[in-house]
Amino acid sequence: MPLNRSNDEQVKTAIEIFVKIGFLFLVIYISYLIVKPFLPLILWGIILAVAFDPLVQKLQKRFGNRKKVIIGLTTILVLALVVPAWMLSGSIIESAQHLMAAVQGNERLIPPPSEHVKEWPLIGDKVYVLWHNAHTDLREAMAPFRDQIKAGVMKMVSLLKGGFGTLLLTVASLIIAAVFMIAKESSGAFYHRFMRRLLGEERGDAWADLSVLTIRSVATGVVGVAVIQSALALPALMLMGVPLAPLWAILIMFLTIIQLPALIVIGPIIAYVYSYADGTPATVFAVYMLVVGASDGVLKPMLMGRGVDIPMLVILIGAIGGMMLMGMLGLFIGAVILALAYKLFMLWLSELEEAHAAAQTQS
């Protein structure tokens, strides 16, 4: 009988544990489903807050009131996003109207080709004929490419919708980041408590600081370099009268962020400028844009990995791999996770070396 009672008690205990674990899992899962729609916004808010906090600290030392500095900076950033987007949308609408007028034969949108186009190797004559036909009768010239143009227009509309959604996401994330920065003390204390609970008292604070520094490293070494290249390219594009210059500058920034060479865009733009501009200005523009396109090779090693005890290559691989896996958000999450994994791996190696050294000492 005592054995039966013991078995019954064990069964009851097992059932009770199972029910409690099941209920806990259910609560966590439902909580995740509730938070899931807002999770990208929250994560982006955290990333932006971490990235902009050093700037806020510098402005706070100069202007004083931290809350006013954060509100002012957030307002400026939101306007810096919304105003160019509004102007770009107006430019796109105007260009679409001109294109429709040109297709209907009411307006000549394409300028006549220069005689220099014929001198282009291999493709010069064909490009000249196609360009001349597009200048004289765009509708007739584009007729063989009607299906491709239709597919391209549909894709452009889809990209514009995605861009509008990304703009709203960014504005909302900036507002959430402002909230996190205003509540910096409580937010930072919560994260450090979580890391200490997860990794222990000794390593929790150090690894919390490592994740913060990694986010800032990616922000300056990847996104910062992309913004610098875009900012350098935009004045030159506008000065040479390149159509939709802000759009090309944004595309250069996007390519740099995803670690593709900006020359993919810069090369055709240089060829286009040579088709209508004089030789000297076009050459100066070409040299300048080639320098801008190659500047990430100099800027990235200077900015990425500063203040972080992690090799730049590890952070870069984590950022690129994370972006391929999770999109733009993975640019930061991937870098942080791979940095922590690298730190774990190096800690494991050091513990083996310490154990081996201790064994040799004892012997």
C-alpha positions as CSV (number, residue, x, y, z in Angstrom):
1,M,0.0,0.0,0.0
2,P,2.8,2.6,0.8
3,L,4.2,1.8,-2.6
4,N,0.9,2.4,-4.3
5,R,0.5,5.7,-2.4
6,S,4.0,6.7,-3.5
7,N,3.2,5.9,-7.1
8,D,-0.1,7.8,-6.9
9,E,1.6,10.8,-5.5
10,Q,4.2,10.7,-8.2
11,V,1.5,10.5,-10.9
12,K,-0.4,13.4,-9.3
13,T,2.8,15.5,-9.1
14,A,3.7,14.7,-12.7
15,I,0.2,15.7,-13.9
16,E,0.3,18.9,-11.8
17,I,3.7,19.8,-13.3
18,F,2.5,19.0,-16.8
19,V,-0.7,21.2,-16.3
20,K,1.4,24.1,-14.9
21,I,3.9,23.9,-17.7
22,G,1.2,23.6,-20.3
23,F,-0.6,26.6,-18.9
24,L,2.6,28.6,-18.8
25,F,3.4,27.7,-22.4
26,L,-0.2,28.7,-23.4
27,V,0.1,32.1,-21.6
28,I,3.5,32.7,-23.3
29,Y,2.3,31.7,-26.7
30,I,-0.9,33.8,-26.6
31,S,1.2,36.7,-25.3
32,Y,3.5,36.3,-28.3
33,L,0.5,36.3,-30.7
34,I,-0.8,39.5,-29.1
35,V,2.6,41.2,-29.3
36,K,3.6,39.8,-32.7
37,P,2.0,42.6,-34.9
38,F,4.0,45.2,-32.8
39,L,7.2,43.2,-32.5
40,P,9.0,44.7,-35.6
41,L,8.1,48.2,-34.3
42,I,9.4,47.5,-30.8
43,L,12.7,45.9,-32.1
44,W,13.3,48.7,-34.5
45,G,12.5,51.2,-31.7
46,I,15.1,49.5,-29.5
47,I,17.7,49.5,-32.3
48,L,17.2,53.1,-33.2
49,A,17.2,54.1,-29.5
50,V,20.6,52.4,-29.0
51,A,22.0,53.8,-32.2
52,F,20.9,57.4,-31.5
53,D,21.7,57.5,-27.8
54,P,25.3,58.7,-28.2
55,L,24.1,61.6,-30.3
56,V,21.4,62.5,-27.7
57,Q,24.1,62.5,-25.0
58,K,26.2,65.0,-27.0
59,L,23.2,67.2,-27.7
60,Q,22.2,67.0,-24.0
61,K,25.6,68.2,-22.9
62,R,25.2,71.3,-25.1
63,F,21.5,72.1,-24.8
64,G,20.6,70.6,-21.4
65,N,17.1,69.2,-21.2
66,R,17.2,65.5,-22.4
67,K,13.5,65.2,-23.1
68,K,13.4,68.3,-25.3
69,V,16.5,67.2,-27.1
70,I,14.9,63.8,-27.9
71,I,11.6,65.3,-29.0
72,G,13.4,67.8,-31.2
73,L,15.7,65.2,-32.7
74,T,12.8,62.9,-33.4
75,T,10.8,65.7,-35.1
76,I,13.8,66.5,-37.3
77,L,14.3,62.9,-38.3
78,V,10.6,62.4,-39.1
79,L,10.5,65.5,-41.2
80,A,13.8,64.4,-42.9
81,L,12.0,61.2,-44.0
82,V,8.5,62.6,-44.8
83,V,9.4,65.8,-46.7
84,P,11.8,64.1,-49.3
85,A,9.3,61.2,-49.6
86,W,6.5,63.8,-50.3
87,M,8.7,65.6,-52.9
88,L,9.8,62.3,-54.5
89,S,6.2,61.2,-54.8
90,G,5.3,64.5,-56.5
91,S,8.3,64.0,-58.9
92,I,7.2,60.5,-59.7
93,I,3.6,61.5,-60.4
94,E,4.9,64.4,-62.6
95,S,7.2,62.0,-64.5
96,A,4.4,59.5,-64.9
97,Q,2.2,62.3,-66.4
98,H,4.9,63.3,-68.8
99,L,5.4,59.6,-69.8
100,M,1.7,59.2,-70.5
101,A,1.7,62.3,-72.6
102,A,4.8,61.0,-74.5
103,V,3.3,57.6,-75.1
104,Q,0.1,59.3,-76.4
105,G,2.2,61.3,-78.8
106,N,1.5,64.7,-77.2
107,E,4.9,65.3,-75.9
108,R,8.5,64.3,-76.5
109,L,9.9,63.0,-73.2
110,I,13.1,61.4,-74.5
111,P,15.8,63.9,-75.6
112,P,17.5,63.2,-79.0
113,P,20.6,61.0,-78.8
114,S,24.1,62.5,-79.2
115,E,26.3,61.4,-82.1
116,H,28.8,60.2,-79.5
117,V,26.4,57.2,-78.7
118,K,27.3,55.7,-82.1
119,E,31.0,55.5,-80.9
120,W,30.1,53.2,-78.0
121,P,31.8,49.8,-78.7
122,L,29.6,46.9,-79.8
123,I,26.2,48.3,-78.9
124,G,26.6,52.0,-80.1
125,D,24.6,51.7,-83.4
126,K,21.8,49.7,-81.9
127,V,21.4,52.0,-78.9
128,Y,21.4,55.0,-81.2
129,V,18.6,53.6,-83.4
130,L,16.5,52.6,-80.4
131,W,17.1,56.0,-78.7
132,H,16.3,57.9,-81.9
133,N,13.0,56.0,-82.4
134,A,12.1,56.6,-78.7
135,H,12.7,60.3,-79.3
136,T,10.6,60.5,-82.4
137,D,7.8,58.1,-81.5
138,L,8.0,56.6,-78.0
139,R,4.8,54.6,-78.4
140,E,5.9,52.9,-81.5
141,A,9.4,52.3,-80.1
142,M,8.1,50.7,-76.9
143,A,5.5,48.5,-78.7
144,P,7.8,45.4,-78.8
145,F,8.4,45.7,-75.1
146,R,4.7,46.2,-74.0
147,D,4.5,43.1,-71.8
148,Q,7.9,43.9,-70.1
149,I,6.8,47.5,-69.5
150,K,3.5,46.4,-68.0
151,A,5.2,44.0,-65.7
152,G,7.7,46.7,-64.8
153,V,5.0,49.2,-64.0
154,M,3.2,46.7,-61.8
155,K,6.4,45.9,-60.0
156,M,7.1,49.6,-59.5
157,V,3.6,50.1,-58.0
158,S,4.3,47.3,-55.7
159,L,7.7,48.8,-54.7
160,L,6.0,52.2,-54.1
161,K,3.4,50.5,-51.8
162,G,6.2,48.7,-49.9
163,G,8.2,52.0,-49.7
164,F,5.2,53.8,-48.2
165,G,4.7,51.0,-45.7
166,T,8.4,51.1,-44.8
167,L,8.1,54.9,-44.3
168,L,5.2,54.5,-41.9
169,L,7.1,51.7,-40.1
170,T,10.2,53.9,-39.7
171,V,8.2,56.9,-38.4
172,A,6.4,54.8,-35.9
173,S,9.8,53.2,-34.9
174,L,11.3,56.6,-34.4
175,I,8.5,57.6,-32.0
176,I,8.9,54.3,-30.1
177,A,12.7,54.9,-30.0
178,A,12.0,58.4,-28.5
179,V,10.0,56.7,-25.7
180,F,12.8,54.3,-25.0
181,M,15.4,57.1,-24.9
182,I,13.3,59.2,-22.6
183,A,13.0,56.2,-20.3
184,K,16.6,55.2,-20.7
185,E,17.3,54.4,-17.1
186,S,14.4,52.0,-16.6
187,S,14.9,50.4,-20.1
188,G,18.6,49.9,-19.6
189,A,18.1,48.5,-16.1
190,F,15.5,46.0,-17.3
191,Y,17.8,44.8,-20.1
192,H,20.8,44.4,-17.7
193,R,18.6,42.5,-15.2
194,F,17.4,40.2,-18.0
195,M,20.9,39.4,-19.2
196,R,22.1,38.8,-15.7
197,R,19.2,36.4,-15.1
198,L,20.0,34.7,-18.4
199,L,23.8,34.5,-18.3
200,G,24.7,35.0,-14.6
201,E,25.9,38.0,-12.6
202,E,29.5,37.9,-14.0
203,R,28.8,37.9,-17.7
204,G,25.3,39.5,-17.9
205,D,26.4,43.1,-17.8
206,A,29.3,42.6,-20.1
207,W,27.2,40.9,-22.7
208,A,24.5,43.4,-22.4
209,D,27.1,46.1,-23.2
210,L,28.5,44.0,-26.0
211,S,25.1,43.8,-27.8
212,V,24.6,47.6,-27.4
213,L,28.1,48.3,-28.9
214,T,27.5,45.8,-31.7
215,I,24.2,47.6,-32.7
216,R,26.1,50.9,-32.8
217,S,28.9,49.3,-34.8
218,V,26.5,48.1,-37.5
219,A,24.7,51.5,-37.5
220,T,27.9,53.4,-38.1
221,G,29.8,50.9,-40.2
222,V,26.9,49.7,-42.5
223,V,24.0,52.2,-42.4
224,G,26.2,55.2,-41.6
225,V,28.5,54.5,-44.6
226,A,25.5,54.0,-46.9
227,V,24.0,57.4,-45.8
228,I,27.4,59.1,-46.3
229,Q,27.7,57.7,-49.9
230,S,24.1,58.7,-50.7
231,A,24.6,62.2,-49.3
232,L,27.8,62.6,-51.4
233,A,26.2,61.3,-54.6
234,L,23.0,63.4,-54.4
235,P,24.5,66.9,-55.0
236,A,26.5,65.6,-58.0
237,L,23.4,63.9,-59.5
238,M,21.3,67.1,-59.1
239,L,24.1,69.3,-60.4
240,M,24.4,67.3,-63.6
241,G,20.6,67.3,-64.1
242,V,20.1,63.5,-63.7
243,P,16.3,62.8,-63.7
244,L,15.0,61.5,-60.4
245,A,18.3,62.2,-58.6
246,P,16.8,61.6,-55.1
247,L,15.6,58.1,-56.2
248,W,19.1,57.1,-57.5
249,A,20.7,58.4,-54.3
250,I,18.3,56.3,-52.2
251,L,19.0,53.3,-54.5
252,I,22.8,53.8,-53.9
253,M,22.2,53.8,-50.2
254,F,20.1,50.6,-50.4
255,L,22.7,48.8,-52.4
256,T,25.5,49.8,-50.0
257,I,23.4,48.6,-47.0
258,I,22.9,45.2,-48.6
259,Q,26.6,45.0,-49.5
260,L,26.3,45.3,-53.2
261,P,28.5,47.6,-55.2
262,A,27.0,51.1,-55.8
263,L,28.7,51.0,-59.2
264,I,25.7,48.9,-60.4
265,V,23.7,52.2,-60.4
266,I,26.6,54.6,-60.8
267,G,28.0,53.0,-64.0
268,P,24.8,53.4,-66.1
269,I,24.3,56.9,-64.8
270,I,27.8,57.9,-65.9
271,A,27.1,56.5,-69.3
272,Y,23.8,58.5,-69.5
273,V,25.6,61.7,-68.4
274,Y,28.2,61.2,-71.1
275,S,25.4,61.0,-73.7
276,Y,24.4,64.6,-73.3
277,A,27.0,66.5,-71.2
278,D,30.3,68.0,-72.4
279,G,33.4,65.9,-72.1
280,T,35.1,67.8,-69.2
281,P,32.1,68.1,-66.8
282,A,31.1,64.5,-67.6
283,T,34.6,63.2,-66.8
284,V,34.8,65.2,-63.6
285,F,31.4,63.8,-62.6
286,A,32.5,60.2,-63.6
287,V,35.6,60.4,-61.5
288,Y,33.8,61.9,-58.5
289,M,31.0,59.2,-58.6
290,L,33.6,56.4,-59.0
291,V,35.3,57.7,-55.9
292,V,32.0,57.9,-54.0
293,G,31.2,54.3,-55.1
294,A,34.5,53.0,-53.9
295,S,34.5,55.1,-50.6
296,D,32.8,52.3,-48.6
297,G,36.0,50.3,-48.9
298,V,37.8,53.0,-46.9
299,L,35.0,54.2,-44.6
300,K,33.8,50.7,-43.5
301,P,37.0,49.5,-41.8
302,M,37.3,52.9,-40.1
303,L,33.8,53.0,-38.7
304,M,32.8,49.3,-38.1
305,G,33.9,47.5,-35.0
306,R,35.1,50.7,-33.2
307,G,34.9,50.1,-29.4
308,V,33.9,46.4,-29.8
309,D,36.1,43.5,-28.9
310,I,34.8,41.5,-31.9
311,P,36.5,41.2,-35.3
312,M,35.0,43.4,-38.0
313,L,34.5,40.4,-40.3
314,V,32.3,38.6,-37.7
315,I,30.1,41.7,-37.3
316,L,29.9,42.1,-41.1
317,I,29.0,38.4,-41.8
318,G,26.4,38.6,-39.0
319,A,24.8,41.7,-40.5
320,I,24.7,40.4,-44.1
321,G,23.6,36.9,-43.1
322,G,21.0,38.3,-40.7
323,M,19.6,40.6,-43.4
324,M,19.4,37.7,-45.9
325,L,17.5,35.7,-43.2
326,M,15.2,38.3,-41.7
327,G,15.3,41.4,-43.9
328,M,16.5,44.8,-42.7
329,L,15.8,44.0,-39.1
330,G,18.2,41.0,-39.3
331,L,21.0,43.5,-40.2
332,F,21.3,44.3,-36.5
333,I,19.9,41.1,-34.9
334,G,22.2,38.9,-37.0
335,A,25.2,41.0,-36.0
336,V,24.3,40.9,-32.3
337,I,23.6,37.1,-32.3
338,L,26.8,36.2,-34.2
339,A,28.9,38.5,-31.9
340,L,27.5,36.8,-28.8
341,A,28.1,33.4,-30.5
342,Y,31.7,34.4,-31.2
343,K,32.1,35.5,-27.6
344,L,30.7,32.2,-26.4
345,F,33.1,30.2,-28.7
346,M,36.1,32.2,-27.6
347,L,35.1,31.7,-24.0
348,W,34.8,27.9,-24.6
349,L,38.3,27.9,-26.1
350,S,39.8,29.9,-23.2
351,E,38.3,27.5,-20.7
352,L,39.8,24.6,-22.4
353,E,43.2,26.3,-22.5
354,E,42.9,27.2,-18.8
355,A,42.0,23.6,-17.9
356,H,45.0,22.3,-19.9
357,A,47.3,24.8,-18.2
358,A,46.0,23.9,-14.8
359,A,46.5,20.2,-15.5
360,Q,50.1,20.8,-16.6
361,T,50.8,22.8,-13.5
362,Q,49.5,20.0,-11.2
363,S,51.6,17.4,-13.0
